[in-house]
Amino acid sequence: MKAVSVKEIKTALSHHSQDELIKICLQLSKFKKENKELLTYLLFESENEELFIESVKKEIDEQFENVNTKTYYFIKKSVRKILKILKKYIRYSKQIETEVTLLIYFCQKLQSFNPSIQKNTVLLNIYNRELTTIKKKVLLLHEDLQYDYGLEIKKLETT
């Protein structure tokens, strides 16, 4: 089965009643965990972005606590997994400020991680890539926010 375009889906959905749309959303939520997570964000967490950010930060903390530190191989795999989860939550929000806040938090956690990421090129590259992403995103924000986040970025660059 070939998927149709978003425009065609939008047109088709406009022809359904509210009850039918509810059934479609519920059916969609049964197929993939990501669909259910996105619906949860849209229905319950999008109203309070600060609470959403805090819950994501807690999850990042838990993930970093569970990292296997025996070898850098396992550390790299875990850090990539954490970053993948983080990017998924950022896609749910679609707010640049949320993205910058969460990526800065990720970089802070990575920077303070023990053993040091300075001893591994791959981890250092991940860190630098995310720092570059943060800098690009900050330019899209309001000037006051650019200044505030600029201070955070300087802290990340100096240590």
C-alpha positions in Angstrom: 0.0 0.0 0.0 1.4 3.4 -1.0 0.9 6.3 1.4 -0.9 9.4 0.1 0.3 13.0 0.5 -0.5 15.1 3.6 -2.7 17.4 1.5 -4.9 14.4 0.4 -5.1 13.2 4.1 -6.1 16.7 5.2 -8.8 16.8 2.5 -10.1 13.4 3.5 -10.2 14.2 7.2 -12.2 17.3 6.5 -15.0 15.1 5.2 -15.3 13.1 8.5 -17.4 13.9 11.6 -15.9 14.6 15.0 -16.8 11.1 16.2 -15.1 9.5 13.2 -12.0 11.7 13.8 -11.8 10.5 17.4 -12.0 6.9 16.3 -9.3 7.5 13.7 -7.0 9.1 16.3 -7.6 6.3 18.8 -6.8 3.7 16.1 -3.7 5.6 15.1 -2.5 5.6 18.8 -2.8 1.8 18.9 -0.2 1.2 16.2 2.9 2.9 17.3 4.3 4.1 20.6 5.5 7.3 19.0 1.9 8.1 17.8 0.6 7.6 21.3 3.4 9.8 22.7 2.7 12.5 20.2 -1.0 12.5 21.0 -0.2 12.6 24.7 2.0 15.7 24.1 -0.6 17.4 22.0 -3.5 16.7 24.3 -1.9 17.1 27.7 1.6 18.6 27.7 1.5 21.2 24.9 -0.4 23.6 27.2 2.5 23.7 29.7 5.8 23.7 27.9 7.8 24.2 31.0 6.4 21.0 32.6 7.2 19.2 29.4 10.8 20.4 29.4 11.2 19.3 33.0 9.8 15.8 32.3 12.2 15.4 29.4 15.1 16.6 31.5 14.2 14.0 34.1 14.2 11.3 31.5 17.6 12.5 30.2 18.9 12.3 33.8 17.7 8.8 34.1 19.2 7.8 30.8 22.6 9.2 31.7 22.5 7.4 35.0 21.9 4.1 33.2 24.8 4.5 30.8 27.3 1.6 30.8 30.7 3.2 31.5 32.8 0.1 31.1 34.0 1.1 27.6 33.7 4.1 25.3 31.9 1.9 22.8 28.9 1.4 25.2 29.1 5.1 26.2 28.8 6.1 22.5 25.9 3.8 21.9 24.1 5.1 25.0 24.7 8.8 24.2 23.4 8.3 20.6 20.3 6.6 22.0 19.7 9.5 24.4 20.1 12.0 21.7 17.7 10.1 19.4 15.1 10.1 22.2 15.7 13.8 22.8 15.3 14.7 19.1 12.0 12.8 19.1 10.7 15.0 21.9 11.9 18.1 20.2 10.0 17.1 17.1 6.8 16.8 19.2 7.2 20.3 20.5 8.3 22.2 17.3 9.3 25.2 19.4 12.8 26.5 18.9 13.1 27.7 22.5 12.3 24.2 23.8 14.8 22.7 21.3 17.6 25.0 22.4 16.8 24.5 26.1 16.9 20.7 25.8 20.0 20.6 23.6 21.9 22.9 26.0 20.9 20.6 28.9 22.0 17.5 26.9 25.4 19.2 26.2 25.8 20.1 29.9 25.1 16.5 30.9 27.5 15.2 28.3 30.2 17.7 29.3 30.0 16.8 33.0 29.8 13.1 32.2 32.4 10.8 33.8 34.6 9.5 32.1 35.4 12.6 30.2 34.2 13.0 26.6 37.5 14.8 25.9 39.2 11.4 25.6 37.0 10.1 22.8 36.8 11.7 19.4 33.3 10.4 18.5 31.7 11.7 21.7 33.5 15.0 21.3 32.2 15.2 17.7 28.6 14.6 18.9 29.0 17.3 21.5 30.4 19.8 19.0 27.7 19.0 16.4 25.0 19.7 18.9 26.7 22.9 20.0 26.7 24.0 16.4 23.0 23.1 16.1 22.3 25.2 19.2 24.1 28.2 17.8 22.1 28.0 14.5 18.8 27.7 16.3 19.6 30.6 18.7 19.9 33.0 15.8 16.2 32.4 15.0 15.1 33.5 18.5 14.3 37.0 19.9 17.3 39.2 20.7 16.8 38.9 24.5 16.7 35.1 24.3 19.7 35.1 22.0 21.7 37.0 24.7 20.6 34.6 27.5 21.3 31.5 25.5 24.5 33.0 24.2 25.8 33.1 27.8 24.9 29.4 28.2 26.7 28.6 25.0 29.8 30.4 26.1 29.8 28.4 29.3 29.7 25.2 27.2 32.5 26.3 24.9 34.9 27.4 27.7 34.8 24.2 29.7 
